[in-house]
Amino acid sequence: PAMTEMARECSDWTGRRVRNMNMEYQALALGRLLEGSHEDTSVIFVFGVAGISVTVDGMSRWVIAPLRQLEQSLEGNRTEPLRPLLRQRNEFGHFARLVEQSFGQRAALEREVNERRQLALALQETEAHLRESSELRGRLARDLHDGIIQSLSARRWSAAGSLRRVLRTPSNPSPAA
């Protein structure tokens, strides 16, 4: 019979060795298999290979293929590879629906960002136009103010000159200063 032996050192919480643990196990079934015919071993080997083949095939179909579809969708930023998964009622179908939903949310977010950029540009243009209008208004106000002041000054001097001329008339020869 096949004998399995194991020895392990046991230590306390500080790491100091407390005991040694020795264990022996006699595997009767393994011993019989090793002592038995090659025919039994071949049958077990064939069943093992068949079991592994079925497992690999199942993993490829039910796990790896859906993961590849999800990968293609995420890498390409498109939902077409998700179409077969969306109908499934398992974890991959649920995940595919979440990915599709995230694409929709991303598109909505991109639209909102673009709208906000356009609004920011429009706001900048409006602010620039408002500044220009304000500057123009200030210039016009200064020009009008200066023009009115000059006009009033000119009229005052004109009126003063007219008054002096009137006061210098022959009836009043000395000008009043």
C-alpha distance (Angstrom), angle and dihedral (degrees) to the residues before:
residue distance angle dihedral
P1 . . .
A2 3.83 . .
M3 3.79 113.9 .
T4 3.81 123.6 -155.9
E5 3.78 117.7 -163.0
M6 3.78 129.0 -171.8
A7 3.81 131.6 -179.4
R8 3.78 124.2 -171.7
E9 3.77 134.2 174.5
C10 3.84 115.2 -128.3
S11 3.79 119.0 -151.2
D12 3.79 135.9 -178.0
W13 3.80 127.2 -117.1
T14 3.83 92.1 -80.3
G15 3.81 91.9 53.8
R16 3.81 95.9 -107.6
R17 3.84 114.0 142.0
V18 3.78 111.6 -108.7
R19 3.83 104.5 169.7
N20 3.75 144.5 -16.3
M21 3.76 118.5 -117.4
N22 3.80 117.0 -148.5
M23 3.76 121.3 -174.2
E24 3.78 131.6 -177.9
Y25 3.79 125.8 -171.8
Q26 3.74 127.8 -175.4
A27 3.82 111.4 -153.6
L28 3.79 104.2 -157.4
A29 3.80 95.2 -179.3
L30 3.80 92.1 50.6
G31 3.81 89.9 47.3
R32 3.80 92.0 51.4
L33 3.79 90.4 48.1
L34 3.78 92.3 51.1
E35 3.79 91.7 46.2
G36 3.84 93.3 42.9
S37 3.77 131.1 88.5
H38 3.75 125.9 -67.9
E39 3.77 88.0 -120.1
D40 3.83 91.6 68.2
T41 3.77 90.8 46.1
S42 3.81 91.2 50.1
V43 3.81 91.8 51.4
I44 3.80 91.6 50.7
F45 3.82 90.1 46.5
V46 3.82 92.4 51.1
F47 3.80 92.1 48.6
G48 3.81 89.5 48.0
V49 3.80 92.3 51.5
A50 3.82 90.7 46.0
G51 3.80 90.9 50.0
I52 3.79 91.7 49.3
S53 3.84 91.2 46.8
V54 3.80 92.3 51.4
T55 3.80 90.4 47.5
V56 3.82 92.8 49.7
D57 3.82 91.7 46.7
G58 3.81 91.4 48.9
M59 3.79 91.9 47.5
S60 3.81 90.1 50.2
R61 3.80 94.2 49.6
W62 3.78 102.0 36.6
V63 3.80 103.7 30.2
I64 3.79 114.3 16.7
A65 3.84 97.2 42.0
P66 3.84 93.8 52.5
L67 3.81 90.0 45.2
R68 3.81 89.6 53.2
Q69 3.79 90.5 50.6
L70 3.79 90.4 51.3
E71 3.80 89.9 47.0
Q72 3.83 92.2 51.2
S73 3.78 90.6 49.3
L74 3.79 94.4 49.4
E75 3.80 94.8 42.9
G76 3.79 93.4 47.8
N77 3.82 96.4 38.9
R78 3.80 89.7 -130.5
T79 3.78 135.1 117.3
E80 3.82 100.1 -144.4
P81 3.85 95.0 93.5
L82 3.82 88.4 54.3
R83 3.82 95.8 59.6
P84 3.85 96.8 94.6
L85 3.81 91.2 45.2
L86 3.81 95.7 49.8
R87 3.82 91.6 70.6
Q88 3.80 94.1 52.5
R89 3.80 120.2 101.9
N90 3.80 96.2 -148.2
E91 3.80 136.8 86.6
F92 3.79 92.7 -78.4
G93 3.81 91.3 52.8
H94 3.79 90.2 49.3
F95 3.80 91.3 48.0
A96 3.84 90.8 47.3
R97 3.81 90.0 52.9
L98 3.81 90.0 50.1
V99 3.81 90.9 50.0
E100 3.82 90.7 48.9
Q101 3.80 89.5 49.3
S102 3.81 90.5 49.9
F103 3.81 89.7 53.3
G104 3.81 89.1 54.4
Q105 3.79 91.4 47.7
R106 3.80 90.9 48.0
A107 3.81 90.8 51.4
A108 3.82 90.5 49.5
L109 3.79 90.6 48.5
E110 3.80 91.6 49.5
R111 3.81 90.0 50.4
E112 3.79 90.7 50.3
V113 3.82 92.0 48.1
N114 3.81 90.3 50.2
E115 3.81 91.2 48.2
R116 3.79 90.4 50.3
R117 3.81 91.1 48.9
Q118 3.80 89.8 51.5
L119 3.80 90.8 47.5
A120 3.81 90.7 48.8
L121 3.82 90.3 51.4
A122 3.80 90.8 47.6
L123 3.80 89.8 48.8
Q124 3.81 91.1 50.6
E125 3.80 90.5 49.5
T126 3.81 90.6 48.3
E127 3.80 91.3 48.6
A128 3.81 90.7 49.7
H129 3.82 90.1 48.8
L130 3.79 90.7 47.7
R131 3.83 91.3 50.3
E132 3.79 90.4 49.6
S133 3.81 90.9 48.1
S134 3.78 90.9 48.0
E135 3.81 91.8 49.2
L136 3.81 90.7 47.5
R137 3.78 90.5 48.3
G138 3.81 90.4 50.9
R139 3.82 91.7 49.1
L140 3.79 90.9 48.0
A141 3.80 91.0 48.3
R142 3.83 91.0 50.0
D143 3.79 92.3 45.4
L144 3.81 91.8 48.2
H145 3.79 91.5 45.5
D146 3.77 92.8 47.4
G147 3.82 91.3 44.1
I148 3.80 92.9 49.3
I149 3.81 91.6 46.4
Q150 3.80 90.8 49.6
S151 3.78 90.9 45.7
L152 3.80 91.9 48.9
S153 3.79 91.2 46.1
A154 3.81 90.5 48.8
R155 3.80 90.5 49.0
R156 3.79 91.3 47.2
W157 3.79 91.4 52.1
S158 3.76 89.9 43.8
A159 3.80 90.6 49.8
A160 3.82 90.6 46.7
G161 3.80 90.2 50.3
S162 3.79 91.0 47.9
L163 3.79 90.0 48.7
R164 3.81 90.7 51.9
R165 3.76 91.0 49.2
V166 3.79 91.0 49.6
L167 3.74 91.4 47.7
R168 3.82 91.7 49.8
T169 3.72 93.4 58.3
P170 3.86 115.6 126.3
S171 3.74 91.8 -96.5
N172 3.85 89.6 58.8
P173 3.86 109.6 28.5
S174 3.84 99.9 174.0
P175 3.79 117.5 73.1
A176 3.77 118.4 -129.2
A177 3.69 109.0 -128.4
